[in-house]
Amino acid sequence: MERRASPPVESSAPNPQRFSEPANPLLRNRGFNINYRYLYSLQDAKIFSGVVKTKKRPYTSLVRQRQAGDTRRRIVEATRQLLETEGYAGMTIEAIARRAEVSAQSVYAIFKSKAGILAELLDQSSFGPRYQELVQQALSTNDPEARLRFAARIARQIHESQSAAFDLLRGAGVVAPALAQLEQRRECVRYDRQEPTAIVLRDSGRLRLDYQSARDLFWMFTSRDIFRMLVRERGWSPQQYETWLANTLVQTLMKPKPSHASRHRKVRL
């Protein structure tokens, strides 16, 4: 009976040119040998047990994104319906989940809390398709005065939409601290979203005051409080508010554009 030669003794120094016997006895009996360098390349390619893990197809993630977006919309719509019919007290996570036909765990995983759902409800009402359309129109121009007039139109759109949403929340009995927290978060978002227009104003060289003061006044004039006082309490029409706001922003934040005659005099001097 032929005796099988004993395996060579491995030296302590690594040698990438040598072959090592596989630990799997089935592979060893079949005479498989794996090069160290090849083994490392397999590990880098994340190939385990002879199975290649292929990259997921793009359409799979797109389908999941659409499904996730649909789930969010169903949860928010269920919340809106419960606020209208049951009030804030009846807007429990369990009730939302039943109406949206999802699990309560899914609601918690997506929104974390009832406050998170209410914030999303306000976002959908304030920053919907009409808002996106106005923003795209505003971004299409670099004229600072035109950007400010678009800002007035955007502020009107946001506050009109938010008023209906806040009226719903107040009518449903949402407690004052929760409403105050939601309003504070909305104002922070609005301040951040005004930055591109503020940068255009700064780069135009026509600001009447320093950049930070201009940003603060821009945010203050377009605030929900001023809209509420003029439109809801003093009876201004939304169009009257928009016209006043546009003119006020331009006159307060921007230096007048140099006239042709003044430019001509400077050239002659």
C-alpha positions, 0 to 999 in steps of 0.5 A: 500500500502506497504511503502518502507523503507527509505535508511540508513543514510551514516556515514562520516567514510568510511566502506568497509563492507557496500554496497552503492546504485548505482547512476543509478536508473535502477540498484537501482530499480532492487535491485543491490548493489555494494560493495565499495571494489569491485567497486575499483577493477573494476576501477583498471581493467578499467571496465566501464559500465559493459564492459571489455576492453580486451587487444589488440591482438599482431597481430594487432600491428604487422600488423600496424607496417608493414603498417607503415613501408610500408608507410615510404618506399613508401614516401622515394621511391617517394622522390627518384623518384622526385629528379631524375625527378623533382629536389629538387625544385619539391620535395614538400610535396604535390608532394611526397604525391601524388606519394606515394598515401598518404595524405600530413598530413601523410607525415608531421606526419611521417617525419616532414619536407623535411629534415626528408625525406632526412635523411631517404633516406640516412639512407636507402641507408647507413644502409641497409641489407648489413650494417646490415650483416657486423655489425652482423659479427663484433659483433660475434667476440671479437678479437680487431684487427678483429673488426677494420678490420670489421670497415674498411669494414663497413666504405667502405660500408657506404661511397660507398652507401652514395656517390651515395645518396649525388650525387643524392641530389647534382644533384637534386639541394639540397641547400648546408646548407641542405646538410651540416646539413644532413652530420653532422647528419650522422656523429653523428650517425656514431660516436655513432654506433662505441662505441661497437667496441671502448669498445672492444678495451678498454677492451682488454688492447691493446690501444696505447692511452687513450680511448677518443683519440682512439675514436676520431681518430677511427671516424676521420680515418673512416670519409667520407672526407678521403674516398672522398679524396682518392677514388673520388679525388685521384682515389684509388679503394674502396678495396685499401681504405679498406685495407689501412684503416684497417692497419692504424686503427690497427697500430695507435690504438693498441699495438702489440700483445705480441709474444710467446718468449716475454711472455716466457721471462717474465715468466722466469724472 
